[in-house]
Amino acid sequence: MSEFILRAMGLSREVVGPSGRMTILQDVSLDISAGESLAIMGPSGSGKSTLVGLLAGLDLPSAGKVEFQDINLGSLDEDGRAQMRAGQVGFVFQSFYLIETLTALENVMLPLELAGHADPRGQGARWLERVGLEGRFDHYPRQLSGGEQQRVAISRAFAIEPKILFADEPTGNLDDAVSDQVAELLFSLCSDRQATLVLVTHDTALAARCQKQLKLRSGRVVAGNG
C-alpha cells in the first residue's frame, strides 16, 4: 500500500467554451501523507478550486489520475465517488453553505443522518460544544455571525470524522480577528483528529502553517513542495 493518502499524477483539465478549448489545469502532480497539511495558492483563475474538485472526486480530469487511499478515482462512477467521500471526506468553504431553514444543530446532524450515524443529535451537539457554540444549537444561520456560521460549517465537516478535509478559502469572508480564531480552530482540530488538510488560501501566513505549499499560475505549478 502507498504511504500517501492522496496522490495526483499529471492532472490536466480542459473545457470547451464559446471561444474554443480552454486548459484550466496542466500537468499538476502532488502527494500528501495521512495527517499532513497542504496549502494551494495562486491568483484568481489559476485553477485552485478546479484542482480541489479533482482531488475530491467532484470532477474528473481530462488527463492524469487521482488516487485516494490507493483507489483510482477515475475507475469509479459518480455514485462510487460519492460513496467513497461519505464518512471520509469533509469540506469547508468560504461561503459556509449552511441550510438556512435548519438550525445550527440540524445542519451538523444532516451529514451524520445521511451516513446512518447511530446518534446524530448527540454527535452534532458534541461538535458544536467543541467549537464553543453550546448556546447556539437552536439558532438559524441568519441569527449567527459570520464566524459562528463558519464554526458550524467546521463542526459539520468534522462530525463525520473525515480522514481528509478540503478547506477552500475558509477565512475569506471573515475579518482579521475572527479569521485568526477560525484558522486556529481548523488547524487544532486537524491535529487532534490527525486529519489530512488541503487548504486553498490567498493568505501567505495561513499557507505557511501548512507542511507543504503548492503555487499555481495559469493552471500550472510554478512553485512548491506538494
N, C-alpha and C positions, 0 to 999 in steps of 0.2 A: 504494500500500500504506500502511496505517495506521502511524503512528510507535509505536503501542503493541503490546506483545507480548500483553497481556491486557486485555480490557475487559468490564465488566459494566454493563448498562443496564437500570434499572428492575426489578431482580430481586425477585421475591416467591416465597415457598414456603409452601404451605398443606398441611395433612394433616387427615384425618378421624379423630378419636378417639372414645372412648366418650361424651364429653360434647359431641360435635359437631365442627364445623370449627374448626381452630386455625391461626392465622397465625404462622409461625416467623420469616419474614423479610418485610419490606415495603419495596418501592421502594428497593433498595440499588443504587447506581451507583458505579463506581470505574474507574480506568485505571492501568496501570503499564507503563513502558517497559522494554526489554531492559536487564538489568543493575541495575535499581532494586530497592529493598527496601521492603516494605510490612508494617507491624505491624497486626494486627487485635486489638483489645482489647474488653473488656466483661465484666460479671459472668457467672457460670454461668447458662446458659439464655438468653443474649442472642442466640444464633444464630450464634456464631463458627464452630463446626465445620460447621454446615449450610452456611454461606457458602463455606467451603473446599471442601466436597464439590461444590457447584455450580460453583465456579471451575475445579476439576479435572476436571469432566465425569463425576464419580462418580454424580451425580444430576442431574435436570433440574428447572428452575424451573417453578412454576405460571404465572408471567408474567415477561416480560422475556427477555433473552438474554445469553449469554456468548460472546465471540469470543476465540479463541486464534490468534494469527498470522493474523487476518482471517477465520478459519473459524468460522462459527456452530456451536457445539457441538450446538445443538438440531436441526441439519439432519442429524446423524449418528446412526446406531443405536448400540446398546451396543457392538457389536464395532468399529464405526468409531471410537468414542471411545477404546476400549482401544488400538486401533492407533495413534491419534493420540498417546496418552500414552507408548507404548513408545519408549524411547530419547530422549524429550524432557522427560518429567516425572518428578521424583523426590519421594519422601515420607520424612519423618522424624517419628515420633510419640513421645508421652510414654512409652508402654509398650513401646517398642523393636520389638515384633513380630518377633523373630528366631525361626527354626525351631529348636526345642530339640534335634532329632535331627541337625542339621547343625552342622559346625564353623564357626568364625568365617569361615574362607576359603570354605567351601561356601555359607554364607549370602550372601556378597558375589558369589560366582560365579553364583548362581541366576538373577538377572535378566539377567545377561550371556549365559548359556546360552539363556534364553528368547528373547533378542533376536538370537541367532545370531552372537554376537561370535566373531571368529576365534581369540582366545586368552583365554578367560575366566579360567583359572587365573593366567596372568601378569598380566592386568589387575587381578584381585582382589588378588593379592599386592602389587602396586604401591600400591594404595589403602590397604591395611592398613598397609603400611610408612609411608605418608604421614601417617597419623594416629597413628603411634607404637606400632603393635601387631605389629611384625615377629616378636615372640616368642610370639604368641598364635594363630598360624594354625590349629593343631590343637586348640584349646580349644573346648569346647562352651559355649553361653550360660550354663549353670548354674555353670561354672567361672570366669566373668568377673564383675568388679564391675559395678555399675550404670553407672558412667562408661565402662568398657570396652565394655559392651554398646551404649551409645549411640554410641560411636566406630565400632563395627562397622556399626550402622544407618546412620550418616552415610557410611561407605565404600560401603555397598550403594547408597545413594541417588546418590552422585556417580560411581560406577563407570561408569554408563551415559552419563555426561557430559550431564546434562539441561540444557535451556535454562531451565527454571524448577523451583524447589524449594519444596514446601509443607512447612512445619515446624509441627506442632500441639503446642504446649507441650513442646518438645524437652528442656527442662531441668526439667520439673515434678517428676520423680521423683529428682532428684539433690540432694545437699547443696550448700551455697553455693560451696565451693571448687571442687568438680568442675563445678558448674553454670557457673561463670565460665570454666573451661577449655574446656568443650564449646561455649559460646557463642562464645568467641574463635575456636575451630576452625571453627565453622559460618560465621561472617562472613568469616573469612580465605579459606576455600575458595570461597565465593560470589564474593568479589572476584577471586581468582586465575582462576576459570573464567568470570568475567563472567556468572554465572548470576543470574537474577531470583529474589528470595526473597520468599515470602509467609509471614509468621510470625504464628502465633496465640500470644499470651502474656498472662499477668497481670502480668508483671514490667515496671514502667514504665521502669526503667533499660535493659532489653533493648530495649523498644519505641523508646526514644529514639535507639538506634543506627541505626534504620531511617530511610530518607529520607522515607517517608510513614507516617502513622498514621491509623487509622480506628477509631472507638469506636462500639460497638453497645450499645443497651439495648432490651430487649423487641423485638428484631428490626429496629429502626430505627437509622439512622446519627444519632448525636447530636453527634459532633464528629469533626474530622479533615480531612486534606488528601489523601485517597485518590482 
